[in-house]
Each structure stands twice: as C-alpha cells, then as structure tokens.
C-alpha cells in the first residue's frame, strides 16, 4: 500500500513512552452504502476526541474515493483535520487489513485496555454466499414455517432480487468480501498474542451480532462482546455519549464501560419509535450455556416424535430475527418450559438453561437493554434455528461442534 501523509504526533501522539488507560480502535468498513454514515460517526467522535488517557483511533475504507485513511481523532477535529495516513484501496474483508490496523494501533498507541469496534452491516454468524431465500431444500425436508412472512430487515439484493450474504466488514469494491467466523477468530487471536492479553471489549456496531455462536467463537480472544441482537437503526452507536463517559472516567472497570455502552445506546433511541436491543456478553461464561444446552437438546431428541409439536410451538412463539433464521435463546427456553408441564425432564433442562441466561457481572449475560414490543421477552442473545434449510457452513462453527446444536437442528428439520 502506498502511504501519503504523516503522523503529526499531536494530542496523544505516539505513546511509545507510556500507556494510556484505553485505546479505542474503530475499524470502519465504509466501502459500501454506509460511506456517508461513517463521516457522521467520525464527526460524533470528534465532539469528544482523544485525551491523555484515551486514544480514539479510526481506520476508514471509503466508497467515495476508493481510499483508506487512519485517524487519531481529536476534540474539534474530525475527518478533514485528523487524518494521519492515507492508503490506496483496501479490502476490509481481508483479515490482513484488520490485523495491520490492530498492529499499528497497539504498537503506536499502547494502553492498559483495548476496545475494538467493528463498524459495518452485520448478519450474525452467517457466511454462506448464496441467497438465503433461494436456498435449496432436500426432498421431504421438514419446515417449522407455518406462513409466509415479509423480511424484518433490509439486505442487499443480487440480480435475482434475493438477499445476498453480508457477514461483517464487507467491501463492495472487493467483490463483497467479508470477514468470516474463522478469519475473525484467527486475526483476533494473533492480536492477543501480540499484546499479551485478550481484547477487553469487542463492540459490534453492526446488526445481529450478539449470538451465542459468535461469543463462543471469540471467547479465546475477547473478554466482553457488545452489540445488537436485531438490526440496528441507521444511526448506529452514539459515539459522543460513549466517548464522553470513557474520557471522563477512564479508570472504570471493563464491565462498567461495557454496561455504559448498552445504556447509552438504548437511551439514544428512546422516544424515537425505534425497536432496539443492545447487550453485553461475557464470552468465557457462555460455557454455562453450553453445559445447559447439551442436555436440553438430548432430552428433546430422546423422543422427538412426541416432542416435535412442543419444539414447533416454542419456535413459533419465540421472537425471531433475520428472516426467521435466528431466535432469542432465553425466550425459546421460556416457551419450552411453559408448554412442557407434563414433561418434567424437559422442564428441568429448560430451567437449567434459563438459569444459565440470568444476568450478572460474572454471568454469560452481563447486561441488556431494549425498546419496543417486538423484542419483549428477549435477553439480547440469539441462536441459529432456521425454519427449514440448514446452512452447511454452520457445521464448521466451534459452537455447532461443541454444543451439538447442529444435531438437534438436523433431526428436527429432517
């Protein structure tokens, strides 16, 4: 990559001689229809800017001019004033590009704690490039879908009018490439090796990213995952409020900062008529969910013919997202429990899962906030449970292997 521009060393500058409390690294994949939104968010960040205790760094790949820029955001600065380096076109879906940004950030702006934000559209764990709407069904495949339903979300469409794959950090001018689950896991693992610790907070300023599958996939490299269970409104995260808190209280513990992000996000949409969710997940603590899910799945499968109606009823009545491919795990467990009064073993296993999904400082669910009747009864953590077709890529996920969830899906759906 050809570089233009130089590091001015202003404000916090190069921190090789000392560490800040936090380095915030915002990886903005704007080489798509979010180009304008990226500039608005940088403007929000510049209302606060960096301090001696908090570095606010951005790497932005733009659609407008096919260039990539790195910024050290200053108070009153922004896109025009804070650019340190300019490159040619990059591919935000290439893990090496993210890795280079993380290396640059952590080497030049070391800190006691690191807050990485992946800024883009999101589609949860999904990584199949084929249309979800056109996915083939095997002859005689069972389906949980009882009626046609318009998509809750608006995704990019291909020439046939079907929704196309948009994982995380996708890049329009690089063939729609995006970071898949394995790539993200590996690049964050390498970053952790380099800095000698886990990334303290991974923020997903993107849709649909607080899934148990993602938290489990990244548990070795991320302490806390923060994001939305459903689609985000176009304004995304309220960066001015979040950075105001962090710069005012840079000594706050990691879980306190994560909870504040959730609080600020939900508050920013209050009285706007938006349906929103935001949650913070302790990734390592999701092991409790695994321990509860395995026996529940086994119990449901022990007499599937008898339990199939129960599963379908719980699926029908639990809140679902992403064209009915994901459902809220807590709500699903609650529905199973409600309808299994004459089946004590299922009720017992559902209760264990509900217990594993309780919120708390050391629990898998650190906290959650939400607005809107559509997300009533949710807890901010979803799981893959499609209506009919199982994406083959799902079987490659750590969670699908370790929790044996894919076995239940295959048996239920045929």
C-alpha positions in Angstrom: 0.0 0.0 0.0 1.3 3.4 -0.9 1.1 5.8 2.0 0.5 9.5 1.9 0.6 11.9 4.8 2.4 11.6 8.1 1.7 11.1 11.8 1.6 14.6 13.3 2.2 13.3 16.8 -0.3 15.8 18.1 -2.6 15.5 21.2 -1.8 12.0 22.4 0.6 11.4 19.6 2.9 8.4 19.6 2.6 6.8 23.0 5.8 4.6 22.9 7.0 6.2 26.1 3.9 5.4 28.1 0.5 3.8 28.1 -3.0 5.3 28.1 -5.8 3.8 30.1 -7.7 2.8 26.9 -7.1 2.6 23.2 -10.3 2.6 21.2 -9.9 1.2 17.7 -12.8 1.7 15.2 -12.5 -0.4 12.1 -14.9 1.3 9.7 -15.9 -0.7 6.6 -17.4 2.1 4.6 -16.7 0.8 1.1 -20.4 0.2 0.7 -23.7 2.1 1.2 -22.6 3.3 4.7 -20.0 5.7 3.4 -21.9 8.8 4.5 -22.8 7.3 7.9 -19.1 6.8 8.5 -18.4 10.5 8.2 -21.2 11.3 10.5 -19.9 9.0 13.2 -16.4 10.4 12.9 -17.9 13.8 13.5 -19.6 12.5 16.6 -16.3 11.1 17.9 -14.6 14.4 17.3 -17.0 16.1 19.7 -15.0 14.4 22.4 -11.7 13.3 20.8 -8.7 11.7 22.4 -7.2 12.6 25.7 -4.0 11.6 27.6 -5.9 8.6 29.0 -7.9 7.6 25.9 -6.7 7.2 22.3 -9.5 7.2 19.7 -8.3 5.7 16.5 -10.1 5.0 13.3 -9.4 3.2 10.0 -11.9 4.1 7.3 -12.1 2.5 3.9 -14.4 4.7 1.7 -16.6 4.0 -1.3 -16.5 7.7 -2.3 -12.8 7.9 -3.4 -11.6 4.3 -3.0 -9.1 5.3 -0.4 -8.3 4.2 3.1 -7.3 6.5 5.9 -6.2 6.3 9.5 -7.1 8.9 12.1 -6.2 9.9 15.6 -9.5 11.7 16.5 -9.0 15.0 18.4 -11.6 17.2 20.1 -12.9 19.6 17.4 -11.1 17.7 14.7 -12.6 15.0 12.5 -12.3 13.7 9.0 -10.6 16.8 7.5 -8.2 17.5 10.3 -7.3 14.3 12.0 -6.0 12.0 9.2 -2.6 10.6 9.9 -2.1 8.3 6.9 -3.8 7.7 3.6 -3.6 4.5 1.6 -5.0 3.2 -1.7 -8.0 0.9 -1.8 -8.0 -1.9 0.8 -10.3 -4.8 1.3 -12.0 -4.7 4.8 -12.9 -8.3 4.4 -9.2 -9.3 4.3 -8.1 -10.3 7.8 -4.6 -9.0 7.0 -6.0 -5.4 6.6 -7.7 -5.7 10.1 -4.5 -7.2 11.5 -2.4 -4.3 10.2 -4.7 -1.8 11.8 -4.6 -3.6 15.1 -0.8 -3.9 15.0 -0.4 -0.2 14.1 -2.9 0.8 16.9 -1.4 -1.3 19.7 2.3 -0.6 18.8 2.0 3.1 18.4 -0.8 3.7 21.0 -0.4 1.1 23.7 -2.8 1.1 26.5 -3.8 -0.8 29.6 -7.0 -1.9 27.9 -8.2 -2.2 24.3 -11.7 -1.6 22.9 -12.1 -2.7 19.3 -15.2 -1.7 17.3 -16.1 -3.4 14.1 -18.3 -0.9 12.2 -20.4 -2.2 9.3 -23.5 -4.1 8.3 -23.8 -7.4 10.1 -25.6 -10.7 9.6 -24.7 -12.7 12.7 -22.6 -15.8 12.2 -23.9 -16.2 8.6 -21.3 -16.8 5.9 -23.0 -18.6 3.0 -22.6 -16.5 -0.2 -25.8 -18.0 -1.7 -29.2 -16.4 -1.3 -31.0 -17.4 1.9 -34.3 -17.0 0.0 -33.2 -19.4 -2.8 -31.5 -22.0 -0.5 -32.4 -25.5 -1.8 -34.4 -27.9 0.3 -33.9 -31.6 0.3 -37.0 -33.6 -0.8 -39.3 -34.2 2.1 -37.5 -31.7 4.3 -39.5 -30.6 7.3 -40.2 -27.0 8.0 -41.2 -25.0 11.0 -42.5 -22.2 9.0 -46.3 -22.0 9.0 -46.9 -18.9 7.0 -45.1 -16.6 4.6 -43.6 -13.6 6.2 -42.0 -10.4 4.9 -38.4 -9.9 5.9 -38.0 -7.9 9.0 -34.7 -6.5 7.7 -33.4 -4.9 4.5 -30.4 -6.6 3.0 -28.5 -6.1 -0.2 -30.0 -7.9 -3.2 -28.5 -9.6 -6.2 -29.7 -9.6 -9.8 -32.4 -12.1 -9.0 -33.8 -9.9 -6.2 -32.8 -12.3 -3.5 -31.0 -11.3 -0.3 -27.2 -11.9 -0.5 -24.6 -12.7 2.1 -23.3 -9.8 4.2 -21.2 -11.1 7.1 -19.1 -8.4 8.9 -16.9 -5.7 7.4 -17.9 -6.4 3.8 -16.4 -4.4 1.0 -18.4 -3.7 -2.2 -15.4 -2.9 -4.4 -13.6 -6.1 -3.3 -16.3 -8.4 -4.6 -18.4 -8.2 -1.5 -15.7 -9.9 0.5 -16.2 -10.0 4.3 -14.6 -11.5 7.4 -16.0 -14.9 8.1 -16.0 -16.5 11.6 -12.7 -18.4 11.2 -10.9 -15.3 9.8 -12.2 -13.1 12.6 -11.3 -15.7 15.3 -7.7 -16.1 13.9 -6.9 -12.4 13.4 -8.1 -11.6 16.9 -6.1 -14.5 18.4 -3.0 -13.2 16.7 -3.7 -9.7 18.1 -4.0 -11.1 21.6 -0.7 -12.9 21.3 1.0 -9.6 20.2 -0.4 -7.6 23.1 -0.2 -10.4 25.6 -3.8 -10.3 26.7 -7.4 -10.6 25.4 -9.1 -7.6 23.8 -11.1 -6.2 26.7 -14.2 -5.2 24.7 -15.2 -6.1 21.1 -18.0 -3.8 20.0 -20.1 -4.7 17.1 -21.6 -1.5 15.6 -23.5 -3.8 13.2 -26.7 -5.8 13.0 -27.5 -9.1 14.5 -24.1 -9.8 16.1 -24.8 -10.8 19.7 -25.3 -14.5 19.1 -24.2 -17.4 21.3 -22.3 -18.8 18.3 -20.2 -15.6 17.9 -19.5 -15.2 21.6 -18.3 -18.8 21.8 -16.2 -18.5 18.6 -14.3 -15.5 20.1 -14.1 -16.5 23.7 -10.3 -17.1 23.5 -9.6 -13.5 22.4 -12.3 -11.3 23.7 -13.4 -10.6 27.3 -16.8 -8.9 26.6 -18.8 -8.8 23.4 -21.2 -5.8 23.0 -23.8 -5.4 20.2 -27.3 -5.8 18.9 -29.4 -8.9 18.7 -31.5 -7.4 16.0 -30.9 -4.9 13.1 -29.5 -1.6 14.2 -31.1 1.7 13.2 -29.1 3.7 10.7 -27.6 6.0 13.3 -25.8 3.0 15.0 -23.8 3.8 18.2 -23.9 7.1 20.0 -20.2 7.8 19.9 -20.3 11.2 21.6 -22.0 9.8 24.7 -19.9 6.7 24.9 -16.6 8.6 24.5 -17.7 11.3 26.9 -18.1 8.6 29.6 -14.9 6.9 28.8 -12.8 10.0 28.7 -14.4 11.3 31.9 -14.0 8.0 33.8 -11.0 6.3 32.1 -10.3 4.2 35.2 -13.7 2.5 35.0 -13.6 -1.3 35.0 -14.1 -3.1 31.8 -17.6 -4.4 32.7 -18.7 -0.9 33.7 -17.7 0.5 30.4 -19.5 -2.3 28.5 -22.6 -1.7 30.6 -22.4 2.0 29.8 -22.3 1.3 26.1 -25.5 -0.7 26.4 -27.1 2.1 28.5 -26.0 4.9 26.1 -27.2 3.0 23.0 -30.7 2.3 24.3 -31.0 5.9 25.7 -30.1 7.4 22.3 -33.2 5.8 20.7 -35.7 6.5 23.5 -38.9 8.3 22.3 -37.9 7.8 18.7 -40.2 4.9 17.9 -37.3 2.6 17.2 -37.1 -1.1 18.2 -33.6 -1.7 19.5 -31.7 -4.1 21.6 -28.1 -4.0 23.0 -26.4 -6.4 25.2 -23.0 -7.2 26.7 -21.8 -10.8 26.8 -19.0 -12.3 29.0 -17.7 -14.7 26.3 -16.0 -17.2 28.6 -19.0 -17.5 30.8 -21.0 -18.8 27.8 -19.6 -22.2 28.8 -22.5 -22.3 31.2 -24.9 -22.1 28.3 -23.1 -25.0 26.5 -23.4 -27.1 29.7 -27.2 -26.4 29.8 -27.9 -26.7 26.1 -26.4 -30.2 25.6 -28.7 -32.0 28.0 -31.7 -30.0 26.8 -31.1 -30.9 23.2 -30.5 -34.6 24.2 -33.8 -34.6 26.1 -35.7 -33.2 23.2 -34.2 -35.7 20.9 -34.8 -38.7 23.2 -38.4 -38.8 22.0 -38.5 -36.5 19.0 -41.8 -37.7 17.6 -43.5 -36.8 20.9 -41.6 -33.6 21.4 -41.8 -32.2 17.8 -45.1 -30.3 18.4 -43.6 -28.8 21.6 -40.5 -27.6 19.7 -42.6 -26.1 16.9 -44.8 -24.3 19.4 -41.9 -22.8 21.2 -40.3 -21.8 17.9 -43.5 -20.2 16.6 -43.9 -18.1 19.8 -40.3 -17.0 20.4 -39.1 -13.7 18.9 -37.2 -14.4 15.6 -34.8 -12.3 13.5 -33.0 -12.4 10.2 -35.9 -13.8 8.2 -36.7 -16.4 10.9 -33.2 -17.8 10.9 -32.3 -16.7 14.5 -34.3 -16.7 17.6 -33.9 -15.4 21.1 -32.4 -18.2 23.2 -33.9 -17.1 26.5 -37.4 -16.7 25.0 -37.2 -20.1 23.4 -36.3 -21.8 26.6 -39.1 -20.0 28.4 -41.6 -21.2 25.8 -40.4 -24.8 26.1 -40.8 -24.6 29.9 -44.3 -23.1 29.6 -45.6 -25.8 27.4 -43.9 -28.8 29.0 -45.8 -29.0 32.2 -46.4 -32.8 31.8 -42.8 -33.4 30.8 -40.8 -32.9 33.9 -37.4 -33.7 32.4 -37.7 -31.2 29.6 -38.9 -28.6 32.1 -35.9 -29.3 34.3 -33.5 -28.9 31.4 -35.2 -25.7 30.2 -34.9 -24.3 33.7 -31.2 -25.0 33.8 -30.8 -23.1 30.5 -32.9 -20.2 31.8 -30.6 -20.1 34.9 -27.5 -20.0 32.7 -29.0 -17.0 30.9 -29.5 -14.9 34.0 -27.8 -11.5 34.0 -24.9 -10.6 36.3 -21.3 -9.4 36.5 -19.8 -12.9 36.1 -22.7 -14.4 34.1 -22.7 -15.0 30.4 -25.2 -12.1 30.0 -23.6 -9.1 31.7 -26.5 -6.8 30.9 -29.1 -6.0 28.3 -31.3 -3.0 27.2 -34.2 -2.9 24.8 -37.0 -0.8 23.4 -40.1 -2.0 21.6 -42.9 -4.5 21.9 -41.3 -6.7 19.2 -38.4 -7.6 21.5 -40.4 -8.1 24.7 -39.2 -11.2 26.5 -35.8 -11.2 24.8 -32.5 -11.3 26.7 -30.1 -10.0 24.0 -28.6 -13.3 22.9 -29.8 -15.2 19.9 -29.1 -18.7 18.4 -29.4 -20.2 15.0 -32.7 -22.1 14.4 -33.9 -21.7 10.8 -37.4 -22.6 9.7 -36.3 -25.2 7.2 -33.0 -25.1 5.4 -29.7 -25.6 7.5 -26.8 -23.6 6.1 -24.0 -26.2 5.6 -21.4 -23.6 6.8 -23.0 -23.8 10.3 -21.4 -27.2 11.0 -17.9 -25.6 10.9 -18.6 -23.3 13.8 -17.0 -24.1 17.1 -20.4 -23.8 18.8 -22.1 -26.2 16.4 -19.4 -28.8 17.2 -19.0 -28.2 20.9 -22.7 -27.8 21.8 -24.0 -30.4 19.4 -26.8 -27.9 18.5 -26.5 -28.8 14.8 -27.5 -32.4 15.6 -30.8 -31.1 17.1 -31.4 -28.9 14.1 -30.8 -31.7 11.6 -33.1 -34.1 13.4 -35.9 -31.5 13.8 -35.7 -30.2 10.3 -35.2 -33.5 8.5 
